[in-house]
Structures are given as C-alpha cells and as structure tokens.
Amino acid sequence: MQFCLHEMGVVDRVRKLSAHKNLSDDLIDAILEGSGLFAQEVLAPINHLGDIKGATISDGVVSTPEGFAEAYQKFVGGGWASLPFNPLYGGQNLPWVIAAATQEMWISANTSWSLCQILTTGAVELLSEYGTDEQKSLYLGKLISGSWSGTMNLTEPQAGSDLGKLSCRAIPAGDHYNIQGQKIYITYGDHDMAENIIHFVLARTPNSNKGPKGISLFIVPKVLVNPDGTLGALNGLRCLSLEKKLGINASPTCVMSYGDKDRAVGYLVGEEGRGLNAMFTMMNNARLNIGISGLAIAERAYQQAREYAKERCQFGPIIKHPDIRRMLMTMKAQIEAMRAVIFEAALALDYAKKSPGLEQQARIDLLIPMVKAWCTDLGVEITSLAIQIHGGAGFIESTGIAQHFRDARIAPIYEGTNGIQSIDLISRKVLRDEGTAMFSWINDARRVISNGSQNGVSKATQQGLDHLTELTEWMLEISESFANPALAGANAYLRIFGVVAGGIQLSKATELANKPKYKTSEFHNAKLITAKFYSNHILPQISGLRQTIEYGHEEVMKLPENSF
Ligand SMILES: Cc1cc2nc3c(=O)[nH]c(=O)nc-3n(C[C@H](O)[C@H](O)[C@H](O)COP(=O)(O)OP(=O)(O)OC[C@H]3O[C@@H](n4cnc5c(N)ncnc54)[C@H](O)[C@@H]3O)c2cc1C
C-alpha cells in the first residue's frame, strides 16, 4: 500500500486537488497504522467464529455473532466510519484513495462484518447527492458517524438483474408515502450493531410508468426520526427470515417486509420516477468497495497459503516445489496488479468528486465495471488457489482457508452480477460514446508506458494495449450491424481491460524498482520479479482472449435452445 501511495505517486496526485493539498504523510501513516491495528486486533479475531456461528433470528430479532456489535461500537467510537465524508456533517474529508486502503484492511480481516459499513457508505453517498437539506440534516450526520447504518433495498424475487420488474409500492399519504411489499437478500436489513437502520428502498408510486422509469427511491427508517432528530416510534417493517448461505455467514441476509402489519412510512429521495438513476449514481462507490473486497479476501488467502507453504513438508517444504511457487506467484502478481489498479480507480473517483467535469466522470464510469468484475473474479480464483496450496487441509473447514473461498464467492454476484458489469462496460461505457472514454484511457496508458524506459513488462503491456485498441475498434464496427458478437465477447473484453490495466501499473512499478538506489533492496527486487512473472504468465492471456472474441462469437449462440 505504501509503495502504491507514495512511490507510485498516488498521494502526490491526490494532493493536486485543492481539497487535499494539505494531506500530510504523517496523517496518512497514522491512519494506515491505526486501521491496520483495528483490523488485526478487533476484526480478525472474530472472523472465523462469525463464520461458524452466523447471524441468527429469534422471535423476529436479528443478532450478529458474539463480538460483532462490540467491534462496531469501537469502530464508531474511533471515528473510523467518517473518514471520506463531508466535514459539514462530521466527516473527515479524506480522499477515497485513503479510504480504499482502510477498506482493504477491514474487509481482509472480516468480510462479513465490513459489509455493514460498506452499505452505510453507499447510503451516505446517495443522501449527500440526492437528499433535501432537511433529509441531510436529519440523517446524514448519524450515518456518517456510523451511529445509524444504511441498507440498499433493490431486489425482489422476480426483480434481480431486471429491476424494471420490481413491484414494491409507495402510496402517497400527505408528507410521506406508505411503503408496501417484500424485498429479498437485503444485507444487514436488520441487526443489533447500530441504534437505527436507514433503509433505502426502491418502489413504485401509483399510476407510474410500468418499466424502470416508474421506480422511485425512499428513505424508510427502522425507527422513525422526530423533527428534532430524536428517535420516535418503530416503523412498520420487519425482517421475516434470514437466508442460509454459502459464505459471509455472519452478515445477515434478510427477507424484509414493509407495511404488512403497520404502515411503513417512507420519504421520497430525489424526483419521483428517478429512483434507479439515483441508485446507479451511488453504485460507483459501492462497486469500487466490492472490487476492493475481491482484492482483500485474495490478500488474506495469499498470506495464509504462503505461511502454510513454508511450514508444510512433503518431499521437503512444499514452498520449494515449482508448482507451489507458480500458484503463489500467480496470486502475488495479480494481487499487486489489482491493488495498484484500485488505487488508480479511487484516485479517479476523487477527481470526479473534487474536480468535477465530464471527462473525469467518464473515466471513473469506465473503470468501475472493470474493477468490480475483474477483482471479484480474481478474488474467487485466488482463494481457490489458496485452497489448492493447502492440499486436503484446504478442504477441511478447521484450517480456515475454505471460509475465504466461500466468502469471496458472493462478490461476482451482488452489486450487479459480473455478467451485467461486462454488458455495462461494453454497451454504456464503450459503444455509447463511440469509444471516446476508452480511447482516452488507452492514450493516457500509452503515455505512462512511453515515459519510462522500455522494460520487458512495458513491452508486453504495449502489446496488450494494441490488442485492446484493435478490439475496441472491432467492437464498434461489428455492433453497428449485430449486437450479439459484442455481448458474447463482453466478459473476455472486460478481462482484457483488467489484465492490461494491471500491466500498466506493474510496468510503472518496474520502472521505479529499477532505480540504482534500490539495487540491494529485497522489497524492490521482489517487485521486479513479480512484475516479470505477470508479464510472462498473465499478460499473454490477452491474445487468447482476443481470439475467443473475434473468432469464437458465432458458436456462443449457434446451438438451438432445445439442444442444451
Ligand atoms: C448474499 C447476498 C446479499 C445481497 N445483498 C443485497 C442487498 O443488500 N440489497 C439488494 O437489493 N440486493 C442484494 N442482493 C441481491 C443481488 O444483488 C442479486 O442477487 C443480483 O443482482 C442478481 O440478481 P438475481 O439473483 O435475481 O439473479 P438473476 O438476475 O436471475 O441472474 C441470473 C443469471 O442471469 C444473468 N443475467 C441476467 N440478465 C442478463 C442479461 N441481460 N444478459 C446476460 N446475463 C444476464 C446474471 O448475470 C446471472 O448469471 C444480495 C444477494 C445475495 C446472494
């Protein structure tokens, strides 16, 4: 993290924003050390137990596992919840690049626990952007401090990826709306960690447009809030049940019911019929955090696998075997690539927020689906490799490594499945603006590479950039007549984008680590070898993926449905 932030120049670039020009190295170090200690001493020790015990519901009351609520109180007490937010409402106005580093540590230490504050972060973003002054003064301070938590209520049984199908209703009743309906899979929909839970619920008003344009967004507090900010009566909503899941067992995944007994009071956020727009604006931030979760779990699994490989002896310590080394290097190289790409994305988010402009917004909009999908797919692949390194012990729960694999598996599914992310990348971010944002990113990437001396990594990355350029041109051309080839290749295209983005960062790292002053530095020597590994083992995937897009698209849809 320190290498990315300081040597790769992330902090220097964030300081160019006037909002962060006084950000000191001492402050950054203090935050990284403090959040690392919090992760290590408070969150990590309750991770495994949380997985075994899971969240529970009894007589309608949801409880998180032992230690979760206490950890949350410490988190709020330590001021950790408010790092990147508006100082007007008690935030600390730190850049997202610093928040990204802290998020990685907390999610690494305890993914299930971290989801509560990730969702609250999304709620803060949403309210900051779309709330009225009154709504902000009533809810924002408490959400920013973490005293209250937030949730996102989109999904219904018939409306998952296709949110246009949702049917939850919002009936006008004077100064508010009565919300009626059920939502499923709501993360931290109920729990015992915060004083109040502010639900952000998508619902339809009467006689509204039948599709996505008829959907509006509502604040629905668990406990109603009086005009003076004090807590009032319980609102008419409840958690009906908790889902039993593959992973993130300690995170309560709730079936929520609104207005089935007592009325559930909701307040409109933004304009009627513009709920999906509001939700999707906020999602850049939430998706960045989910991308970080892919990296974070991968890092945790890597650390555990590395230690196991040093201790376990079969024909000598297994770390001596080339196949084990191949797996460790595959993990390490991609983790370092992801981390550097995530810092670049967080920086782009800081620029879009603090120096707003169409170009800055287009850049972050382009990067987000890639970061979300590439990093969460790698999270699953890397945690799977960690199990493989453990051999049979990897399959046994008491080793603890299986939890990371199970916890990582949800991230490619929620916050928009990775299939939906790749469609978003191709359709909305590349084709819609005729490749402008993508070509602008490619040009900047070429500049980064050509600024350095030509090393092996940068040459391989250069080839990757050529593939990405030509493929983007191909996508633009073919999609003028046919939609399917672009959609059939969307997943591979997104992967290529991620692999190239990682290559750019590792060639830059190579350039820095090659400086004569680092000749005897073990850390910088490891950077050089890791980047070279990425160049020889990961970047070559691009040409194969390109082939599947250009030559393999027909077979994707050719088999008649009844032949499956
Ligand atoms: C543990 C957990 C926590 C969750 N937390 C929340 C939460 O807090 N709030 C919330 O609102 N929701 C939450 N969700 C719901 C989650 O966001 C959805 O599950 C997800 O968006 C996918 O919707 P779905 O499950 O209906 O799958 P479907 O939409 O039925 O998708 C099934 C498959 O079809 C693919 N697919 C769908 N449409 C297309 C298309 N047009 N082109 C190509 N492929 C397509 C998908 O990629 C997927 O592979 C959570 C889910 C889980 C499991």
The ligand as an SDF file (V2000), in Angstrom:
LIG
                    3D

 53 58  0  0  0  0  0  0  0  0999 V2000
  -25.7230  -12.6870   -0.0340 C   0  0  0  0  0  0  0  0  0  0  0  0
  -26.4520  -11.7120   -0.8900 C   0  0  0  0  0  0  0  0  0  0  0  0
  -26.5440  -10.3910   -0.4790 C   0  0  0  0  0  0  0  0  0  0  0  0
  -27.2640   -9.4690   -1.2480 C   0  0  0  0  0  0  0  0  0  0  0  0
  -27.4270   -8.1850   -0.7920 N   0  0  0  0  0  0  0  0  0  0  0  0
  -28.3130   -7.3660   -1.4250 C   0  0  0  0  0  0  0  0  0  0  0  0
  -28.7010   -6.1170   -0.8550 C   0  0  0  0  0  0  0  0  0  0  0  0
  -28.1890   -5.7020    0.1880 O   0  0  0  0  0  0  0  0  0  0  0  0
  -29.6390   -5.3740   -1.4990 N   0  0  0  0  0  0  0  0  0  0  0  0
  -30.2100   -5.8040   -2.6540 C   0  0  0  0  0  0  0  0  0  0  0  0
  -31.0750   -5.0830   -3.1800 O   0  0  0  0  0  0  0  0  0  0  0  0
  -29.8570   -6.9750   -3.2330 N   0  0  0  0  0  0  0  0  0  0  0  0
  -28.9330   -7.7650   -2.6370 C   0  0  0  0  0  0  0  0  0  0  0  0
  -28.5950   -8.9750   -3.1950 N   0  0  0  0  0  0  0  0  0  0  0  0
  -29.1740   -9.3610   -4.4610 C   0  0  0  0  0  0  0  0  0  0  0  0
  -28.1670   -9.3460   -5.6020 C   0  0  0  0  0  0  0  0  0  0  0  0
  -27.8040   -8.0320   -5.9220 O   0  0  0  0  0  0  0  0  0  0  0  0
  -28.8130  -10.1180   -6.7640 C   0  0  0  0  0  0  0  0  0  0  0  0
  -28.8050  -11.4770   -6.3880 O   0  0  0  0  0  0  0  0  0  0  0  0
  -28.0890   -9.8990   -8.0720 C   0  0  0  0  0  0  0  0  0  0  0  0
  -28.2740   -8.5910   -8.5300 O   0  0  0  0  0  0  0  0  0  0  0  0
  -28.5630  -10.8550   -9.1800 C   0  0  0  0  0  0  0  0  0  0  0  0
  -29.9550  -10.9250   -9.2570 O   0  0  0  0  0  0  0  0  0  0  0  0
  -30.6670  -12.3760   -9.2320 P   0  0  0  0  0  0  0  0  0  0  0  0
  -30.1730  -13.0900   -8.0250 O   0  0  0  0  0  0  0  0  0  0  0  0
  -32.1180  -12.1930   -9.3830 O   0  0  0  0  0  0  0  0  0  0  0  0
  -30.0710  -13.1240  -10.4960 O   0  0  0  0  0  0  0  0  0  0  0  0
  -30.6720  -13.0460  -11.9830 P   0  0  0  0  0  0  0  0  0  0  0  0
  -30.9040  -11.6340  -12.3500 O   0  0  0  0  0  0  0  0  0  0  0  0
  -31.7900  -14.0060  -12.0720 O   0  0  0  0  0  0  0  0  0  0  0  0
  -29.4400  -13.5820  -12.8250 O   0  0  0  0  0  0  0  0  0  0  0  0
  -29.1800  -14.9740  -13.0920 C   0  0  0  0  0  0  0  0  0  0  0  0
  -28.0530  -15.0540  -14.1160 C   0  0  0  0  0  0  0  0  0  0  0  0
  -28.5060  -14.4530  -15.3490 O   0  0  0  0  0  0  0  0  0  0  0  0
  -27.5820  -13.4600  -15.7700 C   0  0  0  0  0  0  0  0  0  0  0  0
  -28.3050  -12.3920  -16.4730 N   0  0  0  0  0  0  0  0  0  0  0  0
  -29.4010  -11.7150  -16.0970 C   0  0  0  0  0  0  0  0  0  0  0  0
  -29.7600  -10.8200  -17.0270 N   0  0  0  0  0  0  0  0  0  0  0  0
  -28.8560  -10.9170  -18.0230 C   0  0  0  0  0  0  0  0  0  0  0  0
  -28.6740  -10.2530  -19.2800 C   0  0  0  0  0  0  0  0  0  0  0  0
  -29.4570   -9.2670  -19.6850 N   0  0  0  0  0  0  0  0  0  0  0  0
  -27.6300  -10.6390  -20.0710 N   0  0  0  0  0  0  0  0  0  0  0  0
  -26.7860  -11.6070  -19.6570 C   0  0  0  0  0  0  0  0  0  0  0  0
  -26.9090  -12.2620  -18.4890 N   0  0  0  0  0  0  0  0  0  0  0  0
  -27.9290  -11.9170  -17.6820 C   0  0  0  0  0  0  0  0  0  0  0  0
  -26.9020  -12.9810  -14.4990 C   0  0  0  0  0  0  0  0  0  0  0  0
  -25.6170  -12.4050  -14.7640 O   0  0  0  0  0  0  0  0  0  0  0  0
  -26.8030  -14.2830  -13.7090 C   0  0  0  0  0  0  0  0  0  0  0  0
  -25.6680  -15.0060  -14.0980 O   0  0  0  0  0  0  0  0  0  0  0  0
  -27.8350   -9.8850   -2.4660 C   0  0  0  0  0  0  0  0  0  0  0  0
  -27.7070  -11.2210   -2.8880 C   0  0  0  0  0  0  0  0  0  0  0  0
  -27.0550  -12.1220   -2.1010 C   0  0  0  0  0  0  0  0  0  0  0  0
  -26.9710  -13.5570   -2.5570 C   0  0  0  0  0  0  0  0  0  0  0  0
  1  2  1  0
  2  3  1  0
  2 52  2  0
  3  4  2  0
  4  5  1  0
  4 50  1  0
  5  6  2  0
  6  7  1  0
  6 13  1  0
  7  8  2  0
  7  9  1  0
  9 10  1  0
 10 11  2  0
 10 12  1  0
 12 13  2  0
 13 14  1  0
 14 15  1  0
 14 50  1  0
 15 16  1  0
 16 17  1  0
 16 18  1  0
 18 19  1  0
 18 20  1  0
 20 21  1  0
 20 22  1  0
 22 23  1  0
 23 24  1  0
 24 25  2  0
 24 26  1  0
 24 27  1  0
 27 28  1  0
 28 29  2  0
 28 30  1  0
 28 31  1  0
 31 32  1  0
 32 33  1  0
 33 34  1  0
 33 48  1  0
 34 35  1  0
 35 36  1  0
 35 46  1  0
 36 37  1  0
 36 45  1  0
 37 38  2  0
 38 39  1  0
 39 40  1  0
 39 45  2  0
 40 41  1  0
 40 42  2  0
 42 43  1  0
 43 44  2  0
 44 45  1  0
 46 47  1  0
 46 48  1  0
 48 49  1  0
 50 51  2  0
 51 52  1  0
 52 53  1  0
M  END
$$$$
